[in-house]
């Protein structure tokens, strides 16, 4: 039975793809050719392209696909000339006193720079010798350093753009240099390490442990002699790396840093292109941790690389991902129902990816393609909307089809979640099992099926019963980045351990991206 069910899911995807392609082919072949040169879906749509607006044939310029009177002659794979720009107007009011949200951001900034980025600037979790938190005993959690260092970089780029603070600029430049080191310490062109630090550090697990871990690499010669680095890198780490580099490139006015970013990004994308969009380790084989890069990430990283360099090869591959026939790849990659119940961190990866795909796509894609991407984003991961996740909400508010309302539930919940976020430092805490909630019936059904058919857990992951509605921030489980953890969990979680601090990147990106997009102000 389990084999048949597993096969059913595969057949369902294949049947959906076949049906979509068949419908596309049927529509094209059954249409009456237009008088001049197109064969699109409407016989009256005599306009050189593939839209469905009747009588769109006026040769007007520029073409914005916005009205029936607009000659819609943009090619299917159109990309705007390089360069373009899409940043917020820099008109922030810093001549007011800092309110509680800004003050909390300042506390997290200070704590992070002192305790969560030792040695070369890579993000870590810190364990102290006691609860006074004055002496570090060890640094852990660095297997995810690239994703959180990149996310932190995005926060500091926003902070600098808003405040013009020399400290924020220095923080951002240090994070860029850390990510540059993560790239080049591996010795393999275009391959990013999870983390890098000295061998004589509190991060290093020791020679014996490193020798037994295939992902741990000691460097004994060259520029990085005396360092170690962690490999077997996943697309998760690349996602944060690209996010931070893209934000810093657009918001930090330091030319050497911008050049470093553009060069590094080009190196990574060229390596991925050469390896057919697989992350390949130093042994010449794909890593064993999410190495394949799916369509949304490919398009985003190519767009970032083209945005920084204008290179023709990046543009050409990006164009191949913008054709109508390429859309099925996005639809398959965006199947996300199980991310509601298992592997919730996947929602963070997709939101981080969507942010720059839509931000830059707005100025580089044709209006029709951009609108399709906005609608695709709107249709996926709807369960994350208003789920007490400031990071997801502000990405939706800034890049999705968000329209402010009065009263506005998004604005209200965003401010509430930032207000409820714990004061710095973000220490590990325990939560008892939650009470007074409505059970999600789908989670109960999935849990029952996986108990009866254990093979389902192997293909979809384990599902536990959970709440129908997300809990507020104070009732969510502690973690390295709060916004990537499931806010519907009902079971007891965590430990009261004041000697263990998380980086606080979750509050920093949550606050500074919100202020960059003017959803909050300094005095709030």
C-alpha positions as CSV (number, residue, x, y, z in Angstrom):
1,X,0.0,0.0,0.0
2,X,2.8,2.5,0.9
3,X,4.5,1.9,-2.5
4,X,1.2,2.6,-4.3
5,X,0.7,5.8,-2.3
6,X,4.2,6.9,-3.0
7,X,3.7,6.2,-6.6
8,X,0.4,8.1,-6.6
9,X,2.1,11.3,-5.6
10,X,4.6,10.9,-8.3
11,X,2.0,10.1,-10.9
12,X,-0.1,13.0,-9.7
13,X,2.7,15.5,-10.4
14,X,3.4,13.9,-13.8
15,X,-0.3,13.9,-14.7
16,X,-0.5,17.6,-13.7
17,X,2.5,18.5,-15.8
18,X,1.1,16.4,-18.8
19,X,-2.3,18.1,-18.5
20,X,-0.8,21.6,-18.4
21,X,1.4,20.9,-21.4
22,X,-1.5,19.3,-23.3
23,X,-3.8,22.2,-22.6
24,X,-1.1,24.6,-23.8
25,X,-0.7,22.7,-26.9
26,X,-4.4,22.3,-27.5
27,X,-5.0,26.0,-27.1
28,X,-2.3,26.9,-29.5
29,X,-3.3,24.4,-32.2
30,X,-7.1,25.2,-32.0
31,X,-6.7,29.0,-32.3
32,X,-7.3,30.7,-35.5
33,X,-4.1,32.4,-36.7
34,X,-4.1,36.1,-36.5
35,X,-3.9,38.2,-39.6
36,X,-0.3,39.3,-39.2
37,X,2.1,36.9,-37.4
38,X,1.0,35.5,-34.0
39,X,-0.6,32.3,-33.0
40,X,-1.6,33.1,-29.4
41,X,-4.6,32.1,-27.4
42,X,-7.1,34.6,-28.8
43,X,-7.7,34.9,-32.5
44,X,-8.4,38.6,-32.1
45,X,-5.1,39.2,-30.2
46,X,-3.2,40.5,-33.2
47,X,-0.1,41.8,-31.5
48,X,3.1,39.8,-31.9
49,X,3.1,38.3,-28.5
50,X,1.4,35.7,-26.3
51,X,-1.0,37.5,-24.1
52,X,-4.8,37.2,-24.2
53,X,-5.9,40.8,-24.5
54,X,-8.1,41.2,-27.6
55,X,-7.3,43.8,-30.2
56,X,-3.9,44.8,-28.7
57,X,-2.2,46.1,-31.8
58,X,-1.2,49.7,-31.8
59,X,2.6,49.8,-32.0
60,X,2.8,52.2,-29.1
61,X,6.0,52.7,-27.1
62,X,7.0,52.1,-24.4
63,X,5.2,48.8,-24.0
64,X,3.9,48.3,-20.5
65,X,1.3,45.6,-21.1
66,X,-1.2,47.7,-19.1
67,X,-4.0,48.4,-21.5
68,X,-5.7,47.1,-24.7
69,X,-4.3,50.1,-26.5
70,X,-0.7,49.0,-25.9
71,X,1.2,47.2,-28.6
72,X,2.2,44.1,-26.6
73,X,5.3,43.1,-28.6
74,X,7.7,42.2,-25.7
75,X,9.4,38.9,-26.4
76,X,8.5,36.0,-24.2
77,X,12.0,36.0,-22.6
78,X,12.4,39.8,-22.4
79,X,14.9,41.2,-19.8
80,X,15.5,44.9,-19.3
81,X,18.8,46.4,-20.3
82,X,21.4,46.6,-17.6
83,X,21.6,48.3,-15.2
84,X,18.3,48.9,-13.4
85,X,17.6,49.8,-9.8
86,X,14.9,49.3,-7.2
87,X,15.6,50.7,-3.8
88,X,13.4,52.7,-1.4
89,X,13.7,56.5,-1.5
90,X,16.2,57.5,1.2
91,X,14.0,59.9,3.1
92,X,13.9,58.5,6.6
93,X,13.4,60.8,9.6
94,X,16.3,60.3,12.0
95,X,15.6,63.5,13.9
96,X,13.3,61.8,16.5
97,X,14.0,59.9,19.7
98,X,14.4,56.2,19.3
99,X,11.3,54.3,20.4
100,X,11.2,50.8,22.0
101,X,11.6,48.9,18.8
102,X,14.6,50.8,17.6
103,X,16.2,50.6,21.1
104,X,15.7,46.9,21.1
105,X,17.4,46.7,17.6
106,X,20.3,48.7,19.1
107,X,20.7,46.2,21.9
108,X,20.7,43.3,19.5
109,X,23.2,45.0,17.2
110,X,25.5,45.6,20.2
111,X,25.1,42.1,21.5
112,X,25.7,40.5,18.1
113,X,28.9,42.4,17.3
114,X,30.3,41.5,20.7
115,X,29.3,37.9,21.1
116,X,27.9,36.2,18.0
117,X,30.4,36.9,15.3
118,X,33.9,35.9,16.6
119,X,37.1,35.6,14.6
120,X,36.2,36.4,11.0
121,X,32.6,37.5,11.4
122,X,30.7,34.3,10.7
123,X,27.4,34.0,12.7
124,X,27.4,31.5,15.6
125,X,25.5,30.5,18.7
126,X,27.4,31.2,21.9
127,X,27.7,29.1,25.0
128,X,29.0,30.9,28.1
129,X,30.8,29.6,31.2
130,X,27.9,30.6,33.4
131,X,24.7,32.7,33.4
132,X,26.5,36.0,33.8
133,X,27.4,35.6,30.1
134,X,30.7,37.4,30.4
135,X,33.1,34.6,29.2
136,X,32.5,32.4,26.1
137,X,33.0,28.7,26.6
138,X,32.4,27.5,23.0
139,X,30.7,28.5,19.8
140,X,28.2,26.2,18.2
141,X,25.5,26.2,15.5
142,X,28.1,27.3,12.9
143,X,26.9,24.7,10.4
144,X,24.3,27.3,9.4
145,X,26.7,30.2,9.6
146,X,26.5,31.2,5.9
147,X,22.7,31.6,5.8
148,X,22.5,33.6,9.0
149,X,25.6,35.7,8.2
150,X,24.0,36.6,4.9
151,X,20.7,37.4,6.6
152,X,22.5,39.5,9.2
153,X,24.3,41.3,6.3
154,X,20.9,42.2,4.9
155,X,19.8,43.7,8.2
156,X,22.9,45.8,8.4
157,X,22.7,47.0,4.8
158,X,19.1,48.2,5.6
159,X,20.3,49.7,8.9
160,X,23.0,51.7,7.2
161,X,20.6,52.8,4.4
162,X,18.1,54.1,6.9
163,X,20.4,55.7,9.5
164,X,23.7,56.4,7.6
165,X,25.4,55.0,10.7
166,X,29.1,54.4,10.3
167,X,28.8,51.4,12.7
168,X,26.1,49.7,10.6
169,X,28.3,50.2,7.4
170,X,31.3,48.7,9.1
171,X,29.1,45.8,10.3
172,X,27.9,45.2,6.8
173,X,31.4,45.3,5.3
174,X,32.8,42.9,7.9
175,X,29.9,40.5,7.0
176,X,30.7,40.8,3.3
177,X,34.3,39.9,4.1
178,X,33.2,36.9,6.2
179,X,31.1,35.6,3.3
180,X,33.9,36.2,0.9
181,X,36.1,34.1,3.2
182,X,33.5,31.3,3.3
183,X,33.7,31.3,-0.5
184,X,37.5,31.2,-1.0
185,X,38.6,29.1,2.0
186,X,37.3,26.0,0.2
187,X,39.9,26.3,-2.6
188,X,37.3,25.2,-5.1
189,X,36.1,28.0,-7.4
190,X,32.5,29.0,-6.7
191,X,32.0,26.6,-3.7
192,X,30.8,28.2,-0.5
193,X,31.7,26.8,3.0
194,X,29.2,26.7,5.7
195,X,31.7,28.3,8.1
196,X,35.3,29.3,8.6
197,X,37.3,29.9,11.7
198,X,40.9,29.4,13.0
199,X,41.9,26.0,14.2
200,X,43.0,27.5,17.5
201,X,39.5,28.8,18.3
202,X,36.5,28.0,20.5
203,X,34.7,27.0,17.3
204,X,37.1,24.2,16.3
205,X,36.0,20.7,17.3
206,X,39.6,19.4,17.6
207,X,41.8,17.4,15.4
208,X,40.4,14.0,16.3
209,X,36.8,15.1,15.7
210,X,37.6,16.9,12.5
211,X,39.5,13.9,11.2
212,X,36.4,11.8,11.7
213,X,34.0,14.3,10.0
214,X,34.1,14.3,6.3
215,X,32.6,17.8,6.3
216,X,35.4,19.3,8.4
217,X,38.5,20.5,6.5
218,X,41.8,21.8,7.9
219,X,43.8,24.2,5.9
220,X,47.6,23.8,6.3
221,X,49.0,26.0,3.6
222,X,48.2,29.0,1.5
223,X,46.3,32.2,2.3
224,X,44.0,30.4,4.8
225,X,46.6,28.3,6.5
226,X,45.7,27.6,10.1
227,X,41.9,27.8,9.4
228,X,39.3,25.1,9.3
229,X,36.0,25.1,7.4
230,X,32.8,23.1,7.3
231,X,31.6,21.8,4.0
232,X,28.8,19.6,2.6
233,X,27.0,22.9,1.9
234,X,23.3,23.0,1.1
235,X,21.2,25.4,-0.9
236,X,20.0,26.8,2.5
237,X,23.4,28.3,3.0
238,X,23.6,29.6,-0.5
239,X,20.2,31.2,-0.1
240,X,21.3,33.4,2.8
241,X,24.6,34.1,1.2
242,X,22.9,35.5,-2.0
243,X,20.3,37.5,0.0
244,X,22.9,39.3,2.0
245,X,25.2,40.0,-1.0
246,X,22.3,41.4,-3.0
247,X,21.1,43.7,-0.3
248,X,24.6,45.0,0.5
249,X,25.4,45.6,-3.2
250,X,22.4,47.9,-3.5
251,X,22.5,49.6,-0.2
252,X,26.2,50.0,0.8
253,X,28.0,52.9,-0.9
254,X,31.5,51.4,-0.7
255,X,33.0,50.7,-4.2
256,X,35.6,48.1,-3.1
257,X,33.0,46.2,-1.2
258,X,30.6,46.4,-4.2
259,X,33.3,45.1,-6.5
260,X,34.1,42.2,-4.1
261,X,30.4,41.3,-4.0
262,X,30.0,41.4,-7.8
263,X,33.1,39.3,-8.3
264,X,32.1,36.7,-5.7
265,X,28.6,36.4,-7.0
266,X,29.7,35.9,-10.5
267,X,32.2,33.2,-9.4
268,X,29.5,31.3,-7.6
269,X,26.9,31.5,-10.4
270,X,29.4,30.5,-13.0
271,X,30.3,27.4,-10.9
272,X,26.6,26.5,-10.6
273,X,26.1,26.9,-14.3
274,X,29.1,24.7,-15.1
275,X,27.8,22.0,-12.7
276,X,24.2,22.1,-14.2
277,X,22.9,23.8,-11.0
278,X,24.1,21.3,-8.5
279,X,26.3,22.3,-5.5
280,X,29.5,20.2,-6.0
281,X,31.8,19.5,-3.1
282,X,35.6,19.4,-3.2
283,X,35.5,15.7,-4.0
284,X,33.8,16.4,-7.3
285,X,30.5,15.0,-6.2
286,X,27.2,16.8,-5.3
287,X,26.9,17.4,-1.6
288,X,24.5,15.2,0.4
289,X,22.5,18.2,1.9
290,X,20.1,19.7,-0.6
291,X,22.5,20.2,-3.5
292,X,20.1,20.7,-6.4
293,X,19.0,24.3,-7.2
294,X,15.4,24.6,-8.2
295,X,13.9,27.1,-10.7
296,X,13.0,29.9,-8.3
297,X,16.5,29.9,-6.8
298,X,18.2,29.7,-10.2
299,X,16.2,32.6,-11.5
300,X,16.9,34.7,-8.4
301,X,20.6,34.1,-8.4
302,X,21.0,34.6,-12.1
303,X,19.0,37.8,-11.8
304,X,21.3,39.0,-8.9
305,X,24.4,38.2,-11.0
306,X,23.0,40.0,-14.0
307,X,22.0,42.9,-11.9
308,X,25.6,43.3,-10.6
309,X,27.5,42.6,-13.8
310,X,25.3,42.9,-16.9
311,X,27.0,39.7,-18.2
312,X,25.5,38.2,-21.3
313,X,25.8,34.6,-20.2
314,X,23.8,35.4,-17.0
315,X,21.2,37.2,-19.0
316,X,20.8,34.3,-21.5
317,X,20.3,31.7,-18.8
318,X,17.8,34.0,-17.0
319,X,15.9,34.4,-20.3
320,X,15.5,30.7,-20.6
321,X,13.8,30.7,-17.2
322,X,11.3,33.4,-18.2
323,X,9.6,31.7,-21.1
324,X,6.0,30.6,-20.6
325,X,7.1,27.0,-21.0
326,X,9.5,27.3,-18.1
327,X,6.6,28.1,-15.6
328,X,5.8,24.5,-14.9
329,X,9.2,24.2,-13.2
330,X,8.3,27.0,-10.8
331,X,4.9,25.5,-10.1
332,X,6.5,22.1,-9.2
333,X,9.1,23.7,-7.0
334,X,6.4,25.7,-5.2
335,X,4.4,22.7,-4.1
336,X,4.5,23.6,-0.5
337,X,1.6,21.9,1.3
338,X,3.9,19.7,3.4
339,X,5.9,22.7,4.6
340,X,3.0,23.6,6.7
341,X,3.5,20.5,8.7
342,X,7.1,19.3,8.3
343,X,10.4,20.9,7.3
344,X,8.9,24.3,8.1
345,X,12.3,25.9,7.5
346,X,11.6,25.5,3.8
347,X,9.2,28.5,4.1
348,X,12.1,30.7,5.1
349,X,14.2,29.6,2.1
350,X,11.3,30.4,-0.3
351,X,10.5,33.7,1.3
352,X,14.2,34.7,1.2
353,X,14.3,33.7,-2.4
354,X,11.1,35.5,-3.4
355,X,12.2,38.8,-1.9
356,X,14.9,39.5,-4.4
357,X,13.2,37.7,-7.3
358,X,10.3,40.1,-7.0
359,X,12.3,43.2,-5.9
360,X,14.6,43.0,-8.9
361,X,12.1,41.3,-11.2
362,X,10.0,44.5,-10.9
363,X,12.6,46.4,-12.9
364,X,14.1,43.7,-15.0
365,X,11.1,41.5,-16.1
366,X,8.4,42.4,-18.5
367,X,5.2,43.6,-16.8
368,X,3.4,40.3,-17.8
369,X,6.2,38.1,-16.4
370,X,6.5,40.2,-13.2
371,X,2.8,40.0,-12.7
372,X,2.9,36.2,-13.1
373,X,5.6,35.9,-10.4
374,X,3.7,38.2,-8.0
375,X,0.6,36.0,-8.5
376,X,2.6,32.9,-8.1
377,X,4.0,34.2,-4.8
378,X,0.5,35.2,-3.7
379,X,-0.9,31.7,-4.3
380,X,1.8,29.8,-2.4
381,X,2.5,29.4,1.3
382,X,-0.8,31.2,2.1
383,X,-0.6,29.5,5.5
384,X,2.3,31.7,6.4
385,X,0.3,34.9,6.1
386,X,-0.5,36.5,9.4
387,X,1.2,33.6,11.3
388,X,3.0,35.9,13.8
389,X,6.1,36.0,11.6
390,X,7.3,39.5,11.1
391,X,9.9,38.5,8.5
392,X,7.4,36.7,6.3
393,X,4.8,39.4,6.6
394,X,7.1,42.2,5.6
395,X,8.3,40.3,2.6
396,X,4.7,39.9,1.6
397,X,3.9,43.5,2.4
398,X,6.9,44.8,0.4
399,X,6.9,42.5,-2.6
400,X,3.5,40.8,-2.7
401,X,0.1,42.1,-3.8
402,X,-0.4,43.7,-0.4
403,X,-2.8,46.7,-0.1
404,X,-2.9,48.6,3.2
405,X,-6.3,48.6,4.9
406,X,-7.8,50.5,7.8
407,X,-7.6,48.8,10.2
408,X,-4.7,46.8,8.7
409,X,-4.1,43.3,10.2
410,X,-0.7,43.0,8.6
411,X,0.6,46.2,10.0
412,X,-0.9,45.5,13.4
413,X,0.5,42.0,13.6
414,X,4.0,43.2,12.3
415,X,4.3,45.7,15.1
416,X,2.9,43.3,17.7
417,X,5.4,40.6,16.8
418,X,8.3,43.0,16.9
419,X,7.1,44.3,20.2
420,X,6.6,40.8,21.7
421,X,10.1,39.7,20.6
422,X,12.3,39.0,23.5
423,X,14.8,41.6,24.7
424,X,18.5,41.0,23.9
425,X,20.2,38.7,24.3
426,X,18.1,35.9,22.9
427,X,18.6,33.1,25.4
428,X,17.4,29.5,25.1
429,X,14.2,29.1,27.0
430,X,11.7,26.3,27.7
431,X,8.0,26.3,26.9
432,X,5.4,24.0,28.3
433,X,2.8,22.4,26.1
434,X,0.4,25.0,24.8
435,X,-3.3,25.0,25.9
436,X,-6.4,26.7,24.8
437,X,-6.1,26.2,21.0
438,X,-8.0,24.7,18.1
439,X,-6.5,21.6,16.7
440,X,-5.6,21.5,13.0
441,X,-7.6,18.5,11.6
442,X,-5.3,18.0,8.7
443,X,-2.3,17.6,11.0
444,X,-4.3,14.9,12.9
445,X,-5.1,13.1,9.7
446,X,-1.5,13.2,8.4
447,X,-0.2,12.0,11.8
448,X,-2.6,9.1,11.7
449,X,-1.7,8.1,8.1
450,X,2.0,8.2,9.0
451,X,1.5,6.0,12.0
452,X,-0.4,3.5,9.9
453,X,1.9,3.8,6.9
454,X,5.4,4.5,8.1
455,X,6.8,4.7,4.6
456,X,5.1,8.1,4.3
457,X,7.4,9.6,6.8
458,X,10.4,8.6,4.6
459,X,9.0,10.6,1.6
460,X,7.3,13.5,3.4
461,X,8.8,13.7,6.9
462,X,7.1,13.2,10.3
463,X,3.9,15.2,11.1
464,X,2.7,15.9,14.6
465,X,-0.7,17.2,15.5
466,X,-0.5,21.0,15.7
467,X,-2.7,24.1,16.2
468,X,-4.9,25.5,13.5
469,X,-3.8,29.1,14.2
470,X,-0.3,30.3,14.8
471,X,0.7,31.2,18.4
472,X,2.1,34.7,19.2
473,X,5.8,35.1,19.4
474,X,6.1,34.5,23.2
475,X,4.5,31.1,22.8
476,X,6.8,29.9,19.9
477,X,9.7,27.5,20.5
478,X,13.2,29.0,20.9
479,X,15.6,28.6,18.0
480,X,18.5,30.0,16.0
481,X,16.2,32.0,13.8
482,X,12.6,32.2,15.2
483,X,11.0,32.9,11.8
484,X,12.0,29.6,10.3
485,X,10.4,27.5,13.1
486,X,6.9,26.2,13.1
487,X,4.6,28.6,15.0
488,X,1.8,26.0,15.2
489,X,3.7,23.6,17.5
490,X,1.7,22.6,20.6
491,X,4.1,20.3,22.5
492,X,6.6,21.3,25.2
493,X,9.9,22.5,23.7
494,X,13.3,23.9,24.6
495,X,15.3,24.2,27.8
496,X,15.9,27.0,30.2
497,X,19.5,27.6,29.5
498,X,20.6,31.2,30.1
499,X,24.2,30.2,29.3
500,X,23.2,29.7,25.6
501,X,22.4,32.6,23.4
502,X,21.1,32.6,19.8
503,X,22.4,35.2,17.4
504,X,19.4,37.6,17.3
505,X,19.5,37.9,13.6
506,X,15.8,37.1,13.5
507,X,14.9,40.4,15.3
508,X,17.6,42.4,13.4
509,X,16.3,41.4,10.0
510,X,12.7,41.7,11.2
511,X,13.2,45.2,12.5
512,X,15.5,46.7,9.9
513,X,13.8,45.4,6.8
514,X,10.5,46.7,8.3
515,X,12.1,50.2,8.8
516,X,13.8,50.1,5.4
517,X,10.3,49.6,3.8
518,X,8.8,52.2,6.1
519,X,6.4,49.9,7.9
520,X,7.8,51.1,11.2
521,X,9.6,54.3,12.1
522,X,12.4,55.2,14.5
523,X,10.1,56.5,17.1
524,X,7.8,53.5,17.3
